[in-house]
Amino acid sequence: MSDKNQTKSADKKPDDGQPTSVFTAMIGEYFGTFVLVFFGVGSVQAAVATGAQAGLWQVAVVWAVGVSLGIYTAASLSGAHINPAITVMAAVYDKFPLRRVVPYWVAQVAGAATAAIVLYAMFSEAIIEFERAKGLLRGGPGSELSAMMFGEYFPNPAVFGTAEDAWRVITPTSAFIAEMIGTAMLAFLVSTVTHERNAARPPSAMGAVIIGLGVAAIISVVAPLTQAALNPARDFGPRLVAYFLGWGDIAIPGPRNGFFTVYILAPICGAVIGGGVYRLIASRLPRSSND
């Protein structure tokens, strides 16, 4: 979440008005992103390794819950960006302190990576059995079918498989556009729900639920193409863990060398675009008496 008031919450404690330290804000971002990834990536691992989730929508709904709980976890400590792209949007448009951008990124990636480690401790045997059943050599050709339980790939291996013929479904350029537009929609939604100029914005507690539902809807559209990262920390933290767990080049840089442009750069560009479009609209709205 990010708006002018939430940017202030990154620098002020709501209870005593004293400055919130960068360390305290990093704790909020770390645990908020941990919660988001634990439930979101956990739902992917449960779906792929055990077949627990029936269909994309069930996975998307768990992601919605994870996003909402992550926002609740971090809101009072850091403003609940829990996404490097949203942090960039806040810095560009909401006077979020530039000195806090990199610490927020570090905390977000660390929280995502820690959640991935915890999830592997839980699902390691199931993942190994999945690889055995599918005839996958971890780190070998086609093993993105198991690596997708950590980072993302395009097209979605669970939908289109891993053969090179599937690569025609979506090119690196199309994947970049999909992630950029998906994250632009997320940033537009976050801005709509939180921006001070929107007189119809919901209470902050309800806003977290609406943002979570919005993420589920975006996943339902974008995930068949790129697995719908929408969040550089969500992808890079677990992807880094997968690299060290044996997926190697399949994790980083990936079989199509697009993880940086598609899953880091595209979401950041999308957040700046989506946030900017809403603020352009909001600039035409009357200011409230509290502005």
N, C-alpha and C positions, 0 to 999 in steps of 0.2 A: 504494500500500500504506500502511496506517496502523494501528498499534496502539501500546501504551505503549512497547514497546521501540523501535519505529521513530520514535516521537516523540522519544525520547532521542537517536536517531541524527541528528535534525535539529540538536541542540545539541552533540553530541560526535563527534569523529573516532574511528573504530574503532581506529586504529593508535596514536595517542599520547595520547588522552584529553583533548586540548586543545579548547576551545570552537570550534565551527565557525561561521564568520562568516555573517551573513545573505547576503552577496555570494556566498560559496561555495555555500550552499544554493540560491540563485537560479540559479547556473550549472547545478547539477544538475537543477532543475526545467525550466530553459530547454531544455537538450539532451535531457532525457528526453521532454518534450512534443514537441520537434522530431521525434525518432525516431518516436514514436507517430503523429503526424500525417503524416509523410512516407510511412510505409508504409500507414496506414489511408486517408487521403484520396487518396494516390497510387493505391491499388487502386480507389477509386471513379472517379477520372479515367480510369484505364486501362480500366475496365469500360464507362463511358458513352461516352468519346470514341473508343475503338478497338475495343470489343467483346472485349477480351482476356480478361476474366473471364466464365465461363459460369455465370450464376446467382448468387443471393444468397449461398449458402454459401461459394463461392470467395472472394467479397469479405470475408465474415465471418472466414474462416480467415486471410486476410492481416491483417485487423485484430487477430486474436489474436496473431499474430507481432509486430505493431507494439507492442501493449500489453506483451507480455513483454519485448521488447528495450528499450522505454522504461523499464520498471521496473529492468532490469539496469543501464541507463545511469545512472540517478539515485539508486539505492538508497543507495550509500555516501556520497553527498554531501548528500542532502536527505531521505531516507526515501521518496522516489519516490511522492509524491502524484500528480503529473502530471495533476491534475484539480481544479479549484477546489471542486467539491462534496465531494471526499474531504478536502481541506484544511479545509473547514468542519466535516465530521464529526470530524476529529481535534481541532479547537479546542473543539467542544462536549463531546466525551466523553473525550479522551485528554490533556487539559492541554497541548495544543499551544499554544505562545506566541501570544497574540493579535497581538503586534507583528509576527509573521512572516506573518500571513494575507495582507495586501495585497501585500507583496513576492512571495510565492509566486504569487498571482494574476497579478501583472504579468509575472513570468517565464514562467508557463504560457501566457498569451495571446501574449506575444512569441515564444515558441518555436513555437507553432501558426501564427502569422502568417508567420514566417520560412519555415517548411516550405511554406506555401501559395505564397509568392513563388517559392521554388525549383521547386516543382512546375509553376507556370505557365510559368516559363522553359523547362521541359522539354516541356510539353504544349501550349503556346500555339497552334502551328500546327494540331495535331490538334483542339483546341477550336474554333478558327476554322472549320476544315473541317466539323466537326460542326454548328456553327451554320448554315453555308451549306447543308449538305445538308438540314437540318430547316427552313430558311426562317426562322430566328430572328434578330430584331434585338436585339442585346445591350441589356438594360435595358428592352426593350419587353414587352408582354403575352406570356406564355408562355415567356419566356426563363429562367424558373426551371428549365426542362429542361436548361439548361447551367449555370446558377448552382448547381444541386444538386451540382456537382463541387467546390464549396467549402463552403457552408453547407447546412443541412437545410431541408426543406419538408414540409408535411403536407397531404394524403396524399403519399406518395412519388411524385414526378412520373414516374419510370421505370416505375412499376407502374400508376398510374391516370391519367396524363396531367396536363394543366394547365388544362383547361376548368373553368369554374365548376361544371359538373355533378359533377365529381370531388370538389368540396369537401363534398358530402353524405356522402362515405365516412367522414370524420372531422371533427368539429367542433373548434374551439379548446379546448373543455373536455375532450373526449376525448383530444386530443393532449397536453394538460397531464397528464392521468392516465397516459397511456402512457409519457411520459418520466419522470414521477415514479416509477411502479412499476418501470420498467426500471432506473433508477438506484438505487432501493431494493434491488433484487435484486443489483446490482453491489456496493453498500456492504455488504449482508449477506454476500455471498461474500467480499469483502476481509476483513471482520471474522472470518468463520469460519476463513479460511486463516491469519490473522496473530495473532488474539487470544491473549494469554498464558494464558487460562483453558481454552482448547481443547487438551486433552492429545493429541488426534489430529491437530493441525495439522501440515502437512508442513514439511520443511526450507525455509528461506527461498528457496533457489534454485529449488526445485520449485514453491513458492507462486506465483512469477511466471508460470510456465507454466499453472497451474491458473486463475489469474485471467484470463489471456489466453483460455483456452478458455471460461471463463464468459462473457466479453464476446462471443465468437463466438456462443454459444447465445442470449444476450439479443438480439443483433442479428438473429438469424434469426426471432425472434418479433416484435420491435418495429419493425424497419426498414421493412416494408411500409406501416406507418402513418405514421411520423414520420422515417424514415431513421435513427433510434436514435442521437441525439447522445450522451446519457449523460454529457456532459462539456462544461460551458460554454465552456472554452477551445478545445476542438476545434471548436465551432461558431463562436464569435465571432471568433477570430483569422482563419480563412479567410474568413468572411463579410465582415469588415472589408476584407480584401484585395480581394475581389470587388467591393465597393462602389467602390473606387478604380480598379478595372480596367474600369469601364464599366457594371456591372450596376445601379448607383445604387439607386433605391427598391426594385427587385426584391430586392436584397441586404438593405438596411436602409431601412425597417422590414419589408420583405417584402410580398407581395400580400395577406396576411391579418393583418398587424400583430401577429404572435404570437411573434416571435423572442425577445423578452425573457422573456415569461411561460413559453413552452413550452421554450425551449432554455437558459435561464439559471436562472430561478426554480424551475422544476419539478425539474431535476436536484438542485439544492441541497436542496430540501424532501425529495426522495426519499432522498438520502444520509443526512440526519438521521433519517428514519424507519427506513430499513433498518439503519443502524448502531445505532440505539436498540433495535430489536427484538432484534438479536443480543445486545446487552449485557444486556438484560433476561433473556434465556435464560441467558447466561453467568454472571449473578449467582447462579444456582442451582447452578452447578458448584463442586466443591471447589477450593480454591486449591492450586496446586502448591507444592512446597518452595522453588521459586525465586522465588515472588511476593514 
